[in-house]
Amino acid sequence: MAQTAFHGNIGKVKEAAYSNEGQCRISFTVAEGHSRFDKQSKEWKDTGTTWRRVTVFGKRAETLADVLREGAKQQVVVIGREETREWTNDDGTTGSGIEVVADIVGIIPPAQKNQPANNGGWGNGPDSEPPF
């Protein structure tokens, strides 16, 4: 199992479910956008999106079930471990994929309106360039 950390936008959110033992589980997808800085155009270019399925258990899942909203443009930071998951579809076909079992999920608060966009630091000024 490999540890992973990433951030992105919430996609689909499945309703919380409970095991026979009473443990809560919630699953959702996260879209992690990728970009690179083009030195010739001096602009950031989108290079794709990675979708990840995330599952959270226990009290963390109960808390997230109350605050995660599909389509709400919420951003999250996820830290967890990657696990291979296998399944069988209704038609009998099987599949597998990598799922992240999250240890930590942090919700990134939305930007406040009427806040200056360039508040210092790398990447915030009109002429700033990446440090690489």
N, C-alpha and C positions, 0 to 999 in steps of 0.2 A: 504494500500500500504506500502510495506516494502522497506526501503532504502538498497542498496547493493553497495559494492565496490569490484572489483576483477581485475585481470590482466590475460592476456593470448595472444595466437596467433590468428591473423585474419584467418577466414575460408572463407566462401563464402561471396561475396559482391554483393548486388543487385544494379543495376543502379539507380541513383537518380531519384525520381519522384516528380512531382509538383501537388499540389491540385488545385482546381478551383480558390482558392483565391491567388494562387501563392506561397504557402509555400512549401519549399523543404523538402523532407523526404528521408533518406537513411537507409537501413537495412543491417546488416551484422551479421555473427556469430563469436563467440570467443570461442576458446578451452582453458579451464583452466585446466592445468595439476596439478595432486596431487601426492605428494610423502611423505615418512616418513623415518626417520633415523633408520636403523636397528643396534642396539647396538652390537649385536653379530658379524655381518660381518663388522661393521663400514663403511657401505655404505648407500647411499640414494637409496630407492626402489620406483619405480613408483607404484602408487596405483590406477590409473585411470584418466579419463578425464571427465570434465563436459562441455557440449556444451551449450552456451547461445545465444539466439537471441537478438540483440540490435537494437534499432531504435533511430534515432536522427532527430530532426526537425529544421527548420529555417536556419539561417546563419551558425550555426555549421555544419549542414548537407551539405550545399554548399561547405564549406571548406574541409570537409572530403571526399566529392565526388572527389575532385581533388587529394587527396593524398593516399587514401586507395586503395590497389591493392591486389586482390585475388592471392594467391600463392606467394606473395613476402616475406614471412616469417617476416611479421611485427608484433610487439608486441604492445599492447595497455593496458592502465589502464582505467577502466570505473567506473564512479560513477553515480548512477541513482536510479530509483524506479522500483520495480517489479510490473507488472500488468498482470492479467489473460487475455488472448486473445482467442477468439473463432472464428472458421472459418467453412465454408462449402466447401467441395471439389467438383470438377466437377461432380462426380458420386452421389452427394447428401449426402454423409457421412459427419458427423461433427466431429470436434476435438477441443481441447483446449490445451493451454500451457502457460507457464510463459515467458513473454517478459520483457526485461529491456528497459525502456525509459530513455535514458542517458541525464544527465545534463552536465556531463564533460566526454570528451574522450581525453586522452593524448597519443600521440604516443611515444613509447620508442625508442630512437635512437639505431641503431645497434652498437655492440661493435666495437671499432676501431682496425684495424690490427696493429700489432707490439706494442701493449700495454701489460705491464706485467699483467698476469692473477691474481697474488696474490698481491693485492694492499692494504692489511691490512684490519682489521675489522673481525668480526665473520664470519666463514665459508670460509675464503679465504686462510688459510694456509694449508699445507699438513697434519698436525696433529690436525686441529681444530675440535671441536665437538660442537654440538648445545648447547645452554644455558639451555636446559631442560633435 
